């Protein structure tokens, strides 16, 4: 089975120019590469005699320090039928619990715990309980303010969902964060369903407790397996994306697991690593093109 090497930049920093493509075409000894999106993404069918490591070395030498990601994978079965995504620092640019904490002046303390948990240095479930406890007394209605003023959808999230859904992919947002945010984010971006933790409240204020069992790394893997089973989709036909240690089992068991601007411990183990690209990388990893994006956005 031939392998494909994909170069991926981003919409805001499109830097895959013709000189890079021409040089790699010669180095790989391939036919004309496929342009997935002008200056943003392209792919090369690699000679069977060229192994992954050498192909990556050649590509890295050519792109040098340009903000371009290199993805190598088998050419067969790239387009997936089930997609799961983490929310915080993946679909959105923030950690929701940190932004809630900012409203009561404890963001630095909560952020330090978040960083340690996402990096796999401390237990996620215990860390979540500790952080939620610091939110005790915070009014529930502050969520609307945080969503409006502090939360931003990451670049190309809506496009990625629109394209995959238009091609029949089932999509789920699976978050270790909270339903009060996931509900809104899932609807805005276009996920079929969402799953997250539930913050408990009393008298209009958060109580500092969360419903158990906590949706952590095992629960994310369980959701992947459940949805694959219910939709009768082999795990090889699934794709998942995330950035933290609690995403790793989901990423490692999906057909394609993407570490997105991830913590080092996650990037070291994931099958696909995106350090520079935006969320359109989800599409280009699967071989979707500008025409696919344009068509999906028109229909959407």
GISULPE-V314928 format. One record per helix or strand. SS is the DSSP state (@ for helix, = for strand). FROM is the first residue (numbers start at 0). TO is the last residue. If there is no record, write none. Layout:
# GISULPE-V314928
ss/from/to
SS/FROM/TO
SS/FROM/TO
This chain:
# GISULPE-V314928
ss/from/to
=/2/7
@/17/27
=/33/36
=/40/44
@/51/62
=/68/73
=/81/84
@/86/90
=/91/91
@/95/101
@/106/117
@/123/132
=/138/138
@/141/148
=/152/152
@/156/165
=/169/177
@/178/188
=/192/196
=/198/201
=/204/209
@/216/229
@/234/236
=/237/241
@/244/252
=/255/259
@/263/266
=/271/273
@/280/284
@/289/298
